[in-house]
Amino acid sequence: MSTYPRPPALEPVAQRLRAVFKGVPIADTEAGLRVLETHHAPTYYIPPGDVLISALVPVTHETFCEWKGRAVYYDLVINGRRARKAAWSYPAPTARFEALRDHIAFFATALDAAYVGQMRVVPQPGDFYGGWVTPNLTGRIKGAMGTMHW
């Protein structure tokens, strides 16, 4: 059983992770990682070798996580269709999160579909967090109106 601590935990994912954009499979792995943090849906990271890297276009947007470090962002582009800032990665994560180096995470809101095993993902509420909500999660998940600062 997983826990959702603060600071966050990083663990391998036993299930297959898949992501589809504009009908094209853009990520498919059995070697994913996830970050578990209090009140967040898990954030899933996919090794770059299991991502259609040609669909990622770097953008100038960056953010900083107190735990993982500097994140860089990508637009997702397939057949001329673009989802802005749809994915991110940590090119030089903190030592504790070194395993995330160059792995790609996707906002479920930008995808046609995402799956953890056979479970279809629902985007984490709000527009800040990139967690993937699955039916097996319980409790109130951060991101919805009124939950940004707890």
C-alpha positions in Angstrom: 0.0 0.0 0.0 1.3 3.4 -0.9 1.3 6.4 1.3 1.2 10.1 0.3 3.8 11.8 2.5 5.4 15.3 2.6 8.1 15.5 1.4 6.8 13.3 -1.5 7.7 9.7 -2.1 9.0 8.3 -5.4 8.3 4.8 -6.4 8.2 2.5 -9.5 4.8 1.8 -11.0 3.8 -1.9 -11.3 1.1 -1.1 -14.0 1.6 -0.2 -17.7 1.2 3.5 -18.4 -0.2 4.7 -21.7 -1.0 8.1 -23.2 -2.9 9.0 -26.4 -3.0 12.4 -28.2 -5.1 13.0 -31.3 -5.5 9.3 -31.8 -1.8 8.6 -31.7 -0.1 6.6 -28.9 2.5 9.0 -27.6 3.7 7.1 -24.5 3.6 3.4 -23.5 5.8 2.0 -20.7 6.0 -0.7 -18.1 8.9 1.1 -16.4 7.2 4.3 -15.2 7.7 6.1 -11.9 5.3 8.0 -9.8 5.5 10.8 -7.2 3.1 10.5 -4.3 2.5 13.6 -2.2 -0.1 14.5 0.4 -3.5 15.3 -1.1 -2.3 15.0 -4.7 -3.2 12.4 -7.2 -0.1 10.5 -8.3 2.0 12.2 -10.9 3.4 9.6 -13.4 6.7 9.9 -15.2 7.6 7.9 -18.3 11.1 7.1 -19.5 12.0 9.1 -22.6 12.7 5.9 -24.6 9.0 5.0 -24.1 7.7 8.4 -25.4 7.2 9.6 -28.9 9.8 12.4 -28.4 9.3 13.8 -31.9 5.8 15.0 -30.7 7.3 17.1 -28.0 8.3 20.7 -28.8 10.3 22.6 -26.0 8.8 25.9 -24.8 10.3 28.6 -22.7 8.0 28.0 -19.7 9.6 26.7 -16.5 8.5 26.1 -13.0 10.3 25.2 -9.7 9.4 22.5 -7.3 10.8 22.7 -3.8 11.3 18.9 -3.9 12.2 18.1 -7.4 13.9 21.2 -8.8 13.5 23.1 -12.1 10.9 21.7 -14.6 10.9 22.4 -18.3 7.8 22.2 -20.4 6.8 21.0 -23.9 4.0 21.5 -26.3 2.6 18.3 -27.7 2.2 18.4 -31.5 0.8 15.7 -33.7 -0.3 16.2 -37.3 -0.5 20.0 -36.8 -2.6 19.7 -33.7 -1.0 21.4 -30.6 -1.6 21.1 -26.9 0.3 23.9 -25.1 2.5 23.1 -22.1 1.1 19.5 -22.1 4.2 17.8 -20.7 7.1 18.5 -18.5 10.4 17.0 -17.3 13.2 17.6 -14.8 16.5 17.7 -16.8 18.5 18.2 -13.5 16.4 17.1 -10.6 17.5 17.2 -7.0 19.5 14.3 -5.7 16.5 12.7 -3.9 14.6 12.6 -7.3 17.5 11.8 -9.6 15.5 8.8 -11.0 13.2 11.3 -12.7 15.9 12.8 -14.9 14.5 13.4 -18.4 11.4 11.3 -17.7 8.3 12.9 -19.2 5.0 13.6 -17.4 1.8 14.6 -19.2 -1.2 16.7 -18.1 -4.2 14.4 -18.5 -6.2 17.4 -19.6 -4.1 17.6 -22.8 -4.6 14.0 -23.8 -7.4 12.1 -25.5 -6.8 9.3 -23.0 -4.4 8.1 -20.4 -4.3 4.7 -18.5 -2.7 3.3 -15.4 -3.0 -0.5 -16.1 -6.6 -0.9 -17.4 -7.9 2.1 -15.4 -8.7 5.2 -17.5 -7.3 8.4 -16.0 -9.4 11.5 -15.0 -7.4 14.7 -14.9 -6.6 16.1 -11.4 -8.9 19.0 -10.7 -7.7 22.6 -11.4 -5.1 23.7 -13.9 -1.9 23.7 -11.8 -1.3 20.0 -10.9 -0.7 17.2 -13.3 -1.8 14.2 -11.3 -3.7 11.3 -12.8 -6.8 10.4 -10.9 -7.9 6.8 -11.0 -11.0 5.1 -9.5 -8.9 3.4 -6.8 -8.0 6.7 -5.1 -9.9 7.8 -2.0 -10.1 11.1 -0.1 -10.2 14.7 -1.3 -7.6 15.5 -4.0 -5.9 18.8 -4.1 -6.5 21.0 -7.1 -10.3 21.8 -6.9 -11.5 25.2 -6.0 -10.6 26.0 -2.3 -7.8 23.4 -2.1 -4.8 25.3 -3.5 -3.3 26.2 -0.1 -3.6 23.1 2.0 
